[in-house]
Amino acid sequence: MRSTRYLTGTGLVVGALAVTLAALLYPVMTTFKSGVIGNAASNINAQTVATQFGPMTPLDREFVTKVRLAGLWEFPAGQMAEQKGTTAAVKTAGQHLIGGHTNLDTTARKIAPQLGITLPNQPSPLQQSFLVTLSAATGADFDQKFANLLRLQHGKVFSLVSQVRAQTRNSLVRMLADQANTTVLDHMTVLEATGLVNFDQIAIDTTASPSGIATQAAPTPSPGSPTVIVTPSATFSLPPAASAPASQ
């Protein structure tokens, strides 16, 4: 009995100490979390720019730039699909890429000056490597690489579009997000209609890098340099590094 009472008493003491410790730590942890969250919010607000169309956050700016970058590599990829695709479905997907990015690029170039955004004039190095890969491929190999590469990147962009559309307070960015949502969904649909998309691999690659949209930083165009226009009449040349396919 004495042993039982001893153990019970010890348990009560330990329990009381645990409750006391938790009570002491709670304000500290709450203050720490509030500080971290508050600092993050302050950093975002500090980088937010006031415009006549509503506040523009760093994410808004990044989104407009990525729409432009997407057109600079997906448009010529669509041209390749029209020229090199071996099936009607691949050629149709190429046509949708050309038409969709012609319209998106027009909107991006229209709103960028109003928001004080300088847009790139060429794809990022990684996007250029995609074009090199597609340029080197032929026949059924081209069809396969085109469908899967473009479908993977569109899936990642689709997630970004929904995030921007849900969060932005800028009316011009919201308009571009609405247009991008419709366009990207259309492109995903026609790419899947080729029957060549490996959904298992897409799921693995997307899980491995859920937000890793292939852009990287593209060089800022020099002041006064002509703006590259994404239009069906445009002819895009591959970068100098295009002499060899990108490593896989």
WOQUI-V635877 format. One record per backbone hydrogen bond with DSSP energy under -1.0 kcal/mol. CO is the residue of the C=O (numbers start at 0). NH is the residue of the N-H. Records with the same first field share a line. If there is no record, write none. Layout:
CO = NH / NH
This chain:
0 = 4
1 = 5
2 = 6
3 = 7
4 = 8
5 = 9
6 = 10
7 = 11
8 = 12
9 = 13
10 = 14
11 = 15
12 = 16
13 = 17
14 = 18
15 = 19
16 = 20
17 = 21
18 = 22
19 = 23
20 = 24
21 = 25
24 = 28
25 = 29
26 = 30
27 = 31
28 = 32
29 = 33
30 = 34
31 = 35
32 = 36
33 = 37
34 = 38
35 = 39
36 = 40
37 = 41
38 = 42
39 = 43
40 = 44
41 = 45
42 = 46
48 = 55
50 = 53
52 = 170
55 = 48
56 = 60
57 = 61
58 = 62
59 = 63
60 = 64
61 = 65
62 = 66
63 = 67
64 = 68
65 = 69
66 = 70
67 = 71
69 = 73
70 = 74
72 = 76
73 = 77
74 = 78
75 = 79
76 = 80
77 = 81
78 = 82
79 = 83
80 = 84
86 = 90
87 = 91
88 = 92
89 = 93
90 = 94
91 = 95
92 = 96
93 = 97
94 = 98
95 = 99
96 = 100
97 = 101
98 = 102
99 = 103
100 = 104
101 = 105
102 = 106
103 = 107
104 = 108
105 = 109
106 = 110
107 = 111
110 = 114
111 = 116
123 = 127
124 = 128
125 = 129
126 = 130
127 = 131
128 = 132
129 = 133
130 = 134
131 = 135
137 = 140 / 141
138 = 142
139 = 143
140 = 144
141 = 145
142 = 146
143 = 147
144 = 148
145 = 149
146 = 150
147 = 151
148 = 152
149 = 153
150 = 154
151 = 155
152 = 156
153 = 157
154 = 158
155 = 159
156 = 160
157 = 161
158 = 162
159 = 163
160 = 164
161 = 165
162 = 166
163 = 167
169 = 173
170 = 174
171 = 175
172 = 176
173 = 177
174 = 178
175 = 179
176 = 180
177 = 181
178 = 182
179 = 183
180 = 184
181 = 185
182 = 186
183 = 187
184 = 188
185 = 189
186 = 190
187 = 191
188 = 192
190 = 193
191 = 194
196 = 198
197 = 201
198 = 202
199 = 203
200 = 204
201 = 205
202 = 206
203 = 207
204 = 208
208 = 211
210 = 212
212 = 214
221 = 224
230 = 233
238 = 241
240 = 243
